[in-house]
Amino acid sequence: MARTGAAHVSGAAEPGAAAAGPAERHEFPARLAMLAPAATFVEQFCARHAVARNDALRLLLVLEELVTNTVVHGHGVECDAPIAVQLLRTADGVRVLYEDTAPPFDPRPAMARADEPADVPRVVGGLGTRLVGRLAHEVRYAYVGGRNRVSLALACAEATPKLQEG
């Protein structure tokens, strides 16, 4: 992965996704200061692909949680290790492919606890991962080539995308 803050478009799609346009990819270093440019990438993607505001906010929240977890828990410090986010508009929502080079971590067990009642005793922390698990209706994980790959599907209120003309 290149360590650049610029977004670029890729034609790769997630398996089984009915794409409404090409996937768009943004790569940046594992630094919390990169949350603002990453948010701009998400907002611009959502505007181009007619993702409703509430759905865009959910997508931003998911991305912020993933990046924060990578920096704070994965690497343990801010660093120049790459993070890549790929977004793909589908007929029923948005697919997210999130990659980082932190040590292997499968978030699905923590995400699976998203439906636990609030009064269940738990250790402090982990709410962000549980929240991501609640917002995504499908989560896949793999550790490939030294990278954590988390693939999420988020449903959107508007099932049929209306692409903006360039």
N, C-alpha and C positions, 0 to 999 in steps of 0.2 A: 504494500500500500504506500502510495506517495504521501508525504507529510505536507500537504498543502491545505490552505484554508478555502480554496476555490472549489465550487461545485462543478461537477461535470456530468453529462448525461451518458448513461450506459443503456444498452438495449437488453440487458439480462433481466429475466423475469423469474420469479419464484415458481417452482413446479406447481401446477394446478391452479394458478392464478389467471383469471381472465383479465388481461391487462387492458386498460383504457388509454394507454399511452406508454411511452418508454419509461423505464426506471430512471430515477435521478439519484446521483450519488454525491455525498459531501464528505470530505476527509479533513481531519484536523488533529492537532496534538491533544494529549490527555491533560488538559488544563481547564479549570473552571471558568476562566476568562473566555473560553471558546463557546460557552453556552449561548452568548448573545449572537454570534455569527451563525451558530447552528440553529437557533430559533428563527433567525431571518430566513435561512434556507427552508425550514419547515413552513413558515408563513407564506413565502413566495410559491412553494410547491402547492400549498393548499389553495392559494388564489388562482393559480394556473389551472387547477383541476377541480375547481368549484366544490371544494370541501367546505361544508358548513362551519361557521365560527365555533360552535360548541365542540364539534369533532376535531377541529384544528387545535383547540385548547387541550383536549384530551391527548392528542398526538404530541403536543409540546410538553405536557406533563410527563408522558412516558419517556420521551427523549431526555428530559432533564434528569429524571430518576436514573436512567441507565448510565448517562455520562457521569453523574455524581458518584454512583456506585463504583464505576470503573476507576475514577481518580482516587476516591477516598478509601475504598476497600480493596479494589483489585491491585492497583499499583501502590497504594498507600501514600503517594505523593503526586504532586503535579509534575508532569514530565513531557518529553517530546514523543513518547510512544504514540503510534497512530490509533485513532478511532475512525471508523467509517460507518456512515449511515446511508442506506439506500432506501428510497421510498418508491412505491409503485401504486398507482391508483388502479383499483379493480372495480368491477361492477357493483360490488357490495361494500367497498370500503377502501382501506389503505393497508398495504403490506409493508412492513418495516423489516429490513435486514440490518442488524447492528453487529459490528465486529470490533473487537479490541484485542490487544496483545498481552493483557494481564494474565496472571496464572489461571489455569482452568477453573471455571466456576459455572456449574449448571444451576440457574436460578429457578428452575421449574419446581423443585420441592417447596421452596419458600412461596412461590406463586400459588401453588396448590392449596396453601393454607388461607388463601384470600377469602374463602367463604366461612372460616371459623367465626363463631360469635365473638363479639368484642369482649365478653366477660371471661373468655378462656385465658387462663394464666399463660404468659409468654415472657420471653426475655425482652429487654429493651432493644429496640432497633428492628430492622426488617420490614417496617411498615411500607416503605417505598416499593420494595419488591412485591409485597402483597398487593399493593395498589395497582402496580403494572399488571399483575396477574388478573386482577378484577376487570381492568379496562380492555384487555386483549381477549378475544374469543378463541384464539389458537396460538400456541407457543411451541416452538421447536428449538432445540439446542444441539450444537455439535462443537467439538473442539477439533479444528482442522488446520493443519499447517502452522501450528503455534498461535492460532487465533480462536477466541471464543466467538461463536456465531449464534446469535439469538435472532430467530425469525418470529415475528408477531403479526397477527392479523387483527386489525381494528375495524369494527363495523362502523359505517357512517349512516347518519340519519337519512341522507339522500342516497338511495340505492343506485341510481343511474347517474354517472358523472356527466357533467356538461362541460366539455373542454373549451377553454377560451381559445379563440383563434389568434395566431401569432401576429 
